[in-house]
Amino acid sequence: MSRRVVRQSKFRHVFGQAAKADQAYEDIRVSKVTWDSSFCAVNPKFLAIIVEAGGGGAFIVLPLAKTGRVDKNYPLVTGHTAPVLDIDWCPHNDNVIASASDDTTIMVWQIPDYTPMRNITEPIITLEGHSKRVGILSWHPTARNVLLSAGGDNVIIIWNVGTGEVLLSLDDMHPDVIHSVCWNSNGSLLATTCKDKTLRIIDPRKGQVVAERARPHEGARPLRAVFTADGKLLSTGFSRMSERQLALWDPNNFEEPVALQEMDTSNGVLLPFYDPDSSIVYLCGKGDSSIRYFEITDEPPFVHYLNTFSSKEPQRGMGFMPKRGLDVSKCEIARFYKLHERKCEPIIMTVPRKSDLFQDDLYPDTPGPEPALEADEWLSGQDAEPVLISLRDGYVPPKHRELRVTKRNILDVRPPSGPRRSQSASDAPLSVRSALMHSGPIYVSPYRPYTTRPLCPPPQQQHTLETLLEEIKALRERVQAQEQRITALENMLCELVDCTD
């Protein structure tokens, strides 16, 4: 009788490979802030990286196709008065990104599809509610415009970004600094880790701690935790001997871990990136030069080591591409964006297959950009699983996605159709600019961009004002026409480049 000694798995031969040099993003001054976040966020359209900036915090947003050396004068997203600590793309709109800063604020930005001419300085909305720095951001996986923030004041706030309202504030659940926060798959629960060495599962709408585990890892270094697809928890931490560990927990029985893997001895905090479609967790340590990956299964020993991707340079941070942004024609199951000191390098994880056909077993339906709930529905107690899409024909991100809501939503304001400059008085609509030039004081609502009550110009200036408005309108139409032509030529260029590749 033959005995099977090798575990059968379609992911057993997954291998990682760094992209070619011409596919990297060069000459980017990655932030040197001492904060354990990934410093990088990516979606199927854009790559965002927190960078060094004088006089405040900033991050750079690059179209994925803009590889190679980045011009030193490339426009940044600048608005914070202190270093940016975390950034996160909205899962339901590829043009919307949130940033958190040491200045205690959260800002939400709408990034245009075209390349701006100057720094983007005006967010769509600024959320103020924390009393200390804000270091963690996480969008709700299924509800539209719901954003979570956690700050140094030990408070978690859940916002409705569309209206700027605080939906929920979890004030008394963490006695010390919060290290990580993660939603489960339908956004009904949170998993948090804290400096008090306790792993908590929280129902945010009830304001209750559903389950908790004191000292899931014995070491003194920070913990991280993420939910798996079936509701279990993966945590990373340190043993008493400073050995890095990966543990799998069942929330219904927090006494002992389902599985525990010990790795090397190092000081770098392990950042877990979990892929629910393949049930693989990737561990990236800040300061490491490797990525370890494990498969999570229902069979003992539950956590199976697959392989390690190693390189020469240590990583300053890491971005993880959503599944809908991968190249399914090459059997790519994960893509990372590794931050070096002066560049960002894509790392592609691939399952070797001989066939060129679509691999159904590698690409089950995955969460798409359409939300399953509105913010009010989620707050009222409704839950819904993510709206899934098929990757059989690949995913093509929309050119520009309008946010559709059932009530007033400030994110519905589209970015200007021409080149975007620093949003000062010259970027406001014509009625606002003319009011600034001719009518003296003007009121601008902080919650409705460009909502104004201008004073009427004197009668003797009416003719001059109309002439100016007509001339400006004509110039703007010419600029818009040129911008459309430039955009069309750039798209043609991208298609030609893709064809040659």
C-alpha positions as CSV (number, residue, x, y, z in Angstrom):
1,M,0.0,0.0,0.0
2,S,1.5,3.3,-1.0
3,R,1.6,6.1,1.4
4,R,1.2,9.7,0.4
5,V,3.8,11.9,2.0
6,V,3.5,15.1,0.0
7,R,0.5,17.3,0.7
8,Q,-1.6,17.9,-2.4
9,S,-2.2,21.6,-3.0
10,K,-2.5,23.7,-6.1
11,F,-0.5,26.5,-4.4
12,R,2.5,24.3,-3.3
13,H,4.6,25.6,-6.1
14,V,3.8,29.3,-5.9
15,F,6.9,31.4,-6.6
16,G,7.7,35.0,-6.3
17,Q,9.6,37.1,-8.8
18,A,10.6,40.7,-8.9
19,A,9.5,42.7,-11.9
20,K,12.1,43.9,-14.5
21,A,14.0,47.0,-13.7
22,D,12.0,49.1,-16.3
23,Q,8.7,48.1,-14.5
24,A,9.8,49.6,-11.1
25,Y,9.1,53.2,-9.9
26,E,12.5,55.0,-9.4
27,D,13.6,58.0,-7.5
28,I,10.8,58.2,-4.9
29,R,11.8,59.5,-1.5
30,V,9.9,57.0,0.8
31,S,8.9,58.4,4.2
32,K,11.3,57.7,7.1
33,V,8.6,58.1,9.8
34,T,9.0,55.5,12.5
35,W,5.5,54.0,12.3
36,D,4.5,50.4,11.7
37,S,2.2,50.9,8.7
38,S,2.7,49.7,5.1
39,F,3.4,53.3,3.8
40,C,1.9,52.1,0.5
41,A,-1.5,51.5,-1.0
42,V,-2.4,50.2,-4.4
43,N,-5.5,49.5,-6.5
44,P,-6.1,48.6,-10.2
45,K,-5.5,52.2,-11.3
46,F,-3.1,53.9,-8.9
47,L,-0.1,53.4,-6.7
48,A,0.1,55.7,-3.6
49,I,3.3,56.0,-1.5
50,I,3.9,58.1,1.6
51,V,6.9,60.3,0.9
52,E,9.3,62.7,2.6
53,A,8.0,66.3,2.4
54,G,9.1,69.5,4.0
55,G,6.6,71.6,6.0
56,G,4.0,68.8,6.5
57,G,2.9,65.4,5.3
58,A,2.5,64.2,1.7
59,F,2.1,61.2,-0.5
60,I,2.5,60.6,-4.2
61,V,-0.1,59.0,-6.4
62,L,1.1,57.4,-9.7
63,P,-0.9,55.7,-12.4
64,L,0.2,52.1,-12.5
65,A,1.5,52.5,-16.0
66,K,3.8,55.3,-15.1
67,T,6.9,53.2,-14.4
68,G,10.5,54.3,-14.6
69,R,12.1,57.3,-13.1
70,V,9.6,59.7,-11.4
71,D,10.3,63.4,-12.0
72,K,11.4,65.2,-8.8
73,N,8.7,67.8,-9.4
74,Y,5.9,65.3,-9.9
75,P,2.8,66.7,-8.1
76,L,2.1,65.4,-4.6
77,V,-1.0,65.2,-2.5
78,T,-0.2,67.7,0.2
79,G,-2.6,69.0,2.8
80,H,-1.6,67.7,6.2
81,T,0.5,69.8,8.5
82,A,2.4,66.8,10.0
83,P,3.7,63.5,8.6
84,V,1.2,61.2,6.9
85,L,1.1,57.9,8.8
86,D,-1.4,55.7,6.8
87,I,-3.2,55.8,3.5
88,D,-6.0,53.5,2.2
89,W,-7.9,53.4,-1.1
90,C,-11.6,53.2,-1.1
91,P,-12.6,49.6,-2.2
92,H,-15.7,51.0,-4.0
93,N,-14.2,53.9,-5.9
94,D,-10.7,53.6,-7.4
95,N,-10.3,57.4,-7.4
96,V,-10.9,58.0,-3.7
97,I,-8.2,57.7,-1.1
98,A,-8.1,58.5,2.6
99,S,-5.0,59.7,4.5
100,A,-4.3,59.8,8.3
101,S,-1.7,62.1,9.9
102,D,0.2,63.1,13.0
103,D,-1.8,66.3,12.9
104,T,-4.9,64.4,14.3
105,T,-6.9,64.7,11.1
106,I,-8.2,62.4,8.3
107,M,-8.5,63.7,4.8
108,V,-10.3,62.2,1.9
109,W,-9.1,62.9,-1.6
110,Q,-10.5,62.4,-5.1
111,I,-7.7,61.7,-7.5
112,P,-8.3,62.6,-11.2
113,D,-7.6,60.2,-14.0
114,Y,-5.3,62.7,-15.7
115,T,-2.0,63.8,-14.2
116,P,-2.4,67.0,-12.2
117,M,-0.1,70.0,-13.1
118,R,0.5,71.0,-9.5
119,N,0.2,69.6,-6.0
120,I,-3.3,68.6,-4.9
121,T,-3.9,70.5,-1.7
122,E,-7.6,70.6,-1.1
123,P,-9.3,67.4,0.1
124,I,-12.9,66.6,-0.5
125,I,-13.4,66.6,3.2
126,T,-11.4,66.8,6.4
127,L,-12.6,64.6,9.3
128,E,-11.7,65.9,12.8
129,G,-12.5,63.9,15.9
130,H,-9.3,62.5,17.3
131,S,-7.3,64.3,20.0
132,K,-4.0,62.7,19.1
133,R,-2.3,61.4,15.9
134,V,-4.2,59.1,13.7
135,G,-2.2,56.0,12.6
136,I,-4.7,53.5,11.3
137,L,-7.3,53.7,8.5
138,S,-9.6,51.0,7.1
139,W,-12.6,51.2,4.7
140,H,-15.6,49.0,5.4
141,P,-15.5,46.1,2.9
142,T,-19.2,46.2,1.9
143,A,-20.8,49.5,3.0
144,R,-20.5,52.6,0.9
145,N,-18.5,55.5,2.3
146,V,-17.9,53.9,5.8
147,L,-14.3,54.6,7.0
148,L,-12.7,53.5,10.3
149,S,-9.9,55.4,12.0
150,A,-7.9,54.7,15.1
151,G,-5.7,57.2,16.9
152,G,-3.2,57.6,19.6
153,D,-6.0,58.7,21.9
154,N,-7.0,55.0,22.0
155,V,-10.3,55.7,20.3
156,I,-11.8,54.1,17.2
157,I,-14.1,56.3,15.1
158,I,-16.3,55.0,12.3
159,W,-17.3,57.8,9.8
160,N,-19.8,58.3,7.1
161,V,-17.4,60.0,4.7
162,G,-20.3,61.0,2.4
163,T,-21.7,63.4,5.0
164,G,-18.8,63.9,7.3
165,E,-20.7,62.5,10.3
166,V,-19.4,60.3,13.1
167,L,-21.4,57.1,12.9
168,L,-19.9,55.3,15.9
169,S,-17.2,56.1,18.5
170,L,-15.6,53.3,20.5
171,D,-14.0,55.2,23.4
172,D,-13.5,52.9,26.4
173,M,-12.4,49.5,24.9
174,H,-8.7,50.0,24.6
175,P,-6.6,51.2,27.6
176,D,-3.5,51.8,25.5
177,V,-2.3,52.5,21.9
178,I,-4.1,50.5,19.2
179,H,-1.7,48.6,17.0
180,S,-4.0,47.2,14.3
181,V,-7.6,47.0,13.3
182,C,-9.2,44.7,10.7
183,W,-12.8,44.1,9.5
184,N,-14.2,40.7,8.9
185,S,-15.4,39.7,5.4
186,N,-18.9,41.3,5.8
187,G,-17.9,44.2,8.1
188,S,-19.9,43.1,11.1
189,L,-17.0,42.6,13.4
190,L,-13.6,44.1,14.1
191,A,-10.4,42.5,15.3
192,T,-8.0,44.8,17.2
193,T,-4.7,44.5,18.9
194,C,-3.4,46.8,21.5
195,K,-0.3,47.7,23.5
196,D,-1.9,46.0,26.5
197,K,-1.2,42.7,24.7
198,T,-4.8,41.8,24.2
199,L,-6.5,40.6,21.1
200,R,-10.1,41.7,20.9
201,I,-13.1,40.9,18.7
202,I,-15.5,43.8,18.8
203,D,-19.1,44.3,17.5
204,P,-18.9,48.1,16.7
205,R,-22.6,48.7,16.4
206,K,-23.4,47.1,19.8
207,G,-20.3,48.7,21.3
208,Q,-19.3,45.3,22.8
209,V,-16.2,43.2,23.1
210,V,-17.5,39.8,21.8
211,A,-14.3,37.9,22.7
212,E,-10.8,38.6,23.8
213,R,-7.5,36.9,24.4
214,A,-4.9,38.3,26.7
215,R,-1.3,37.8,25.6
216,P,-1.8,35.7,22.5
217,H,1.9,36.1,22.0
218,E,4.2,36.4,25.0
219,G,6.7,38.9,23.6
220,A,6.8,42.6,24.2
221,R,6.7,43.7,20.5
222,P,3.5,44.8,18.8
223,L,0.9,42.3,17.5
224,R,-1.1,42.2,14.3
225,A,-4.3,40.3,13.5
226,V,-6.5,39.7,10.5
227,F,-9.7,37.7,9.9
228,T,-9.7,34.7,7.6
229,A,-12.5,33.9,5.2
230,D,-14.2,31.5,7.5
231,G,-14.1,33.8,10.5
232,K,-11.0,32.6,12.3
233,L,-8.1,34.9,13.2
234,L,-4.5,35.0,12.2
235,S,-2.2,36.9,14.5
236,T,1.5,37.7,14.3
237,G,3.7,38.5,17.3
238,F,6.8,37.5,19.3
239,S,7.6,34.8,21.8
240,R,9.4,35.5,25.1
241,M,12.7,34.7,23.3
242,S,11.9,37.2,20.5
243,E,11.1,34.6,18.0
244,R,8.5,35.8,15.5
245,Q,5.3,33.7,15.5
246,L,2.2,33.2,13.4
247,A,-0.9,31.8,15.2
248,L,-4.4,30.7,14.0
249,W,-7.2,31.2,16.5
250,D,-10.8,30.1,16.7
251,P,-12.9,33.0,18.2
252,N,-15.2,30.5,19.8
253,N,-12.3,29.0,21.8
254,F,-9.6,31.5,22.6
255,E,-7.9,29.3,25.2
256,E,-5.3,27.7,22.9
257,P,-4.3,28.5,19.3
258,V,-5.5,26.2,16.6
259,A,-2.0,26.3,15.1
260,L,1.3,28.1,16.0
261,Q,4.2,28.6,13.7
262,E,7.6,29.8,15.0
263,M,10.0,31.5,12.6
264,D,13.2,33.5,12.9
265,T,14.5,35.9,15.6
266,S,14.2,39.5,14.5
267,N,12.9,42.8,15.7
268,G,10.8,43.7,12.6
269,V,7.0,43.6,13.1
270,L,5.4,41.1,10.7
271,L,2.6,42.7,8.5
272,P,0.1,40.0,7.5
273,F,-1.6,40.2,4.1
274,Y,-4.4,37.7,3.7
275,D,-5.9,36.6,0.4
276,P,-9.4,35.1,1.1
277,D,-9.7,33.6,-2.4
278,S,-6.6,31.4,-2.1
279,S,-6.5,31.3,1.7
280,I,-2.9,32.3,1.7
281,V,-1.3,34.7,4.2
282,Y,1.8,36.6,3.2
283,L,4.1,37.8,6.0
284,C,6.2,40.9,5.3
285,G,8.5,42.2,8.0
286,K,9.6,45.8,8.0
287,G,13.4,45.8,7.6
288,D,13.3,42.2,6.2
289,S,14.3,41.3,2.7
290,S,11.9,38.4,2.4
291,I,8.2,37.5,2.1
292,R,7.0,34.2,3.7
293,Y,3.7,32.7,2.7
294,F,1.5,30.1,4.3
295,E,-1.6,28.3,3.2
296,I,-4.5,28.0,5.7
297,T,-6.6,24.9,5.4
298,D,-9.2,22.9,7.4
299,E,-6.9,19.9,7.8
300,P,-4.2,19.6,10.5
301,P,-1.8,21.2,10.9
302,F,-4.0,24.0,9.5
303,V,-1.1,26.3,8.7
304,H,1.1,25.0,5.9
305,Y,4.4,26.7,5.0
306,L,4.7,27.2,1.3
307,N,7.8,29.1,0.5
308,T,9.9,32.3,1.0
309,F,10.6,35.0,-1.5
310,S,14.0,36.5,-0.8
311,S,15.8,39.5,-2.2
312,K,18.9,41.6,-1.3
313,E,17.4,44.9,-0.2
314,P,15.3,45.3,3.0
315,Q,11.7,46.6,2.6
316,R,10.6,49.9,4.0
317,G,6.9,49.1,3.4
318,M,4.6,47.0,1.2
319,G,1.5,47.5,-0.9
320,F,-0.9,44.6,-1.7
321,M,-2.9,44.7,-4.9
322,P,-6.6,43.7,-4.7
323,K,-7.4,40.5,-6.7
324,R,-9.2,42.4,-9.4
325,G,-6.0,44.2,-10.4
326,L,-4.0,41.0,-11.2
327,D,-3.1,39.6,-14.6
328,V,-5.1,36.4,-14.8
329,S,-3.5,35.4,-18.1
330,K,-0.2,34.8,-16.4
331,C,-1.7,32.9,-13.4
332,E,-0.7,35.8,-11.1
333,I,-2.3,35.2,-7.7
334,A,-0.8,38.1,-5.7
335,R,1.3,41.2,-6.4
336,F,3.2,43.3,-3.9
337,Y,4.8,46.7,-4.2
338,K,7.9,46.7,-2.2
339,L,9.3,50.0,-1.0
340,H,13.0,50.6,-0.9
341,E,14.7,53.7,0.2
342,R,14.4,55.4,-3.2
343,K,12.1,53.2,-5.3
344,C,9.1,50.9,-5.4
345,E,9.5,47.4,-6.9
346,P,6.6,45.1,-7.9
347,I,6.9,41.5,-6.8
348,I,4.6,39.0,-8.6
349,M,3.5,35.7,-7.1
350,T,2.6,33.1,-9.7
351,V,1.3,29.6,-9.9
352,P,3.1,27.7,-12.7
353,R,0.6,26.4,-15.2
354,K,1.2,25.3,-18.8
355,S,-2.2,26.1,-20.1
356,D,-3.1,29.6,-21.4
357,L,-6.8,29.1,-20.6
358,F,-8.5,30.9,-17.7
359,Q,-7.8,28.9,-14.5
360,D,-11.2,28.7,-12.6
361,D,-9.6,27.0,-9.6
362,L,-7.2,29.9,-9.1
363,Y,-9.7,32.7,-9.6
364,P,-13.0,32.2,-7.9
365,D,-15.4,35.2,-8.0
366,T,-13.8,38.0,-6.0
367,P,-15.1,41.2,-4.4
368,G,-15.8,43.9,-6.9
369,P,-16.0,47.7,-6.7
370,E,-19.8,47.7,-6.1
371,P,-20.9,48.2,-2.5
372,A,-23.5,45.9,-1.0
373,L,-25.0,48.3,1.5
374,E,-25.4,52.0,2.1
375,A,-23.9,53.5,5.3
376,D,-27.4,54.0,6.9
377,E,-28.3,50.4,6.2
378,W,-25.2,49.0,7.8
379,L,-25.6,51.3,10.9
380,S,-29.2,50.0,11.3
381,G,-27.9,46.5,11.7
382,Q,-27.9,45.0,8.2
383,D,-25.0,42.9,7.0
384,A,-24.2,41.7,3.5
385,E,-21.5,39.7,1.9
386,P,-19.3,41.6,-0.8
387,V,-20.7,41.8,-4.3
388,L,-18.6,39.4,-6.3
389,I,-17.3,39.7,-9.9
390,S,-15.7,37.2,-12.2
391,L,-12.2,37.7,-13.5
392,R,-12.6,35.4,-16.5
393,D,-12.3,38.3,-19.0
394,G,-10.0,40.3,-16.7
395,Y,-10.9,43.4,-14.8
396,V,-10.9,46.8,-16.6
397,P,-11.2,49.7,-14.1
398,P,-13.7,52.4,-15.2
399,K,-12.2,55.7,-16.4
400,H,-14.0,57.6,-13.7
401,R,-16.5,56.3,-11.2
402,E,-19.3,58.5,-9.8
403,L,-20.3,57.7,-6.3
404,R,-24.0,56.9,-6.3
405,V,-25.8,57.5,-3.0
406,T,-29.3,57.8,-1.7
407,K,-28.7,61.2,0.0
408,R,-26.4,64.2,-0.2
409,N,-22.9,63.1,-0.6
410,I,-19.9,65.4,-0.8
411,L,-17.9,62.7,-2.7
412,D,-20.2,63.2,-5.7
413,V,-18.3,66.4,-6.6
414,R,-16.2,65.5,-9.6
415,P,-12.7,66.7,-10.0
416,P,-12.1,69.6,-12.5
417,S,-12.1,68.4,-16.1
418,G,-9.0,70.5,-16.9
419,P,-5.5,70.2,-15.4
420,R,-5.7,70.4,-11.7
421,R,-3.6,73.0,-9.9
422,S,-3.4,73.8,-6.3
423,Q,-7.0,74.5,-5.3
424,S,-6.9,78.1,-4.4
425,A,-9.2,80.9,-5.5
426,S,-8.2,80.4,-9.1
427,D,-9.6,76.8,-9.1
428,A,-13.1,77.7,-7.9
429,P,-16.0,77.9,-10.3
430,L,-16.5,81.1,-12.3
431,S,-19.2,82.4,-9.9
432,V,-16.9,82.0,-7.0
433,R,-13.9,83.6,-8.7
434,S,-15.9,86.6,-9.9
435,A,-17.3,87.1,-6.5
436,L,-13.8,87.1,-5.0
437,M,-12.7,89.7,-7.6
438,H,-15.7,92.0,-7.6
439,S,-18.0,91.5,-4.6
440,G,-15.9,91.5,-1.5
441,P,-16.7,89.0,1.3
442,I,-17.9,85.5,0.4
443,Y,-19.2,82.6,2.5
444,V,-18.0,79.1,1.7
445,S,-19.6,76.2,3.5
446,P,-17.1,73.8,5.0
447,Y,-19.3,70.8,4.2
448,R,-20.4,71.7,0.6
449,P,-17.4,72.6,-1.5
450,Y,-17.9,75.8,-3.5
451,T,-21.4,76.5,-1.9
452,T,-21.4,80.2,-1.9
453,R,-23.5,83.3,-1.1
454,P,-21.7,86.1,-3.1
455,L,-22.6,89.7,-2.8
456,C,-24.1,91.2,-6.0
457,P,-21.7,93.5,-8.0
458,P,-22.7,97.1,-8.4
459,P,-24.7,97.9,-11.6
460,Q,-21.8,99.9,-13.2
461,Q,-19.6,96.7,-13.1
462,Q,-22.3,94.4,-14.5
463,H,-21.2,94.8,-18.2
464,T,-17.5,94.3,-17.4
465,L,-18.3,91.3,-15.3
466,E,-20.3,89.6,-18.1
467,T,-17.5,90.3,-20.6
468,L,-14.9,88.7,-18.3
469,L,-17.1,85.7,-17.7
470,E,-17.7,85.1,-21.4
471,E,-13.9,85.4,-22.1
472,I,-13.0,83.0,-19.3
473,K,-15.7,80.5,-20.4
474,A,-14.3,80.5,-24.0
475,L,-10.7,80.0,-22.7
476,R,-11.9,77.1,-20.4
477,E,-13.6,75.4,-23.3
478,R,-10.4,75.6,-25.3
479,V,-8.4,74.1,-22.4
480,Q,-10.9,71.3,-21.9
481,A,-10.8,70.4,-25.6
482,Q,-7.0,70.3,-25.5
483,E,-7.1,68.1,-22.3
484,Q,-9.5,65.7,-24.0
485,R,-7.1,65.4,-26.9
486,I,-4.1,64.8,-24.7
487,T,-6.0,62.1,-22.7
488,A,-7.0,60.4,-26.0
489,L,-3.4,60.4,-27.2
490,E,-2.1,59.1,-23.8
491,N,-4.6,56.2,-24.0
492,M,-3.5,55.4,-27.5
493,L,0.1,55.4,-26.3
494,C,-0.7,53.1,-23.4
495,E,-2.5,50.7,-25.8
496,L,0.5,50.7,-28.2
497,V,2.9,50.0,-25.3
498,D,0.7,47.1,-24.1
499,C,0.6,45.6,-27.6
500,T,4.4,45.7,-27.9
501,D,4.8,44.1,-24.5
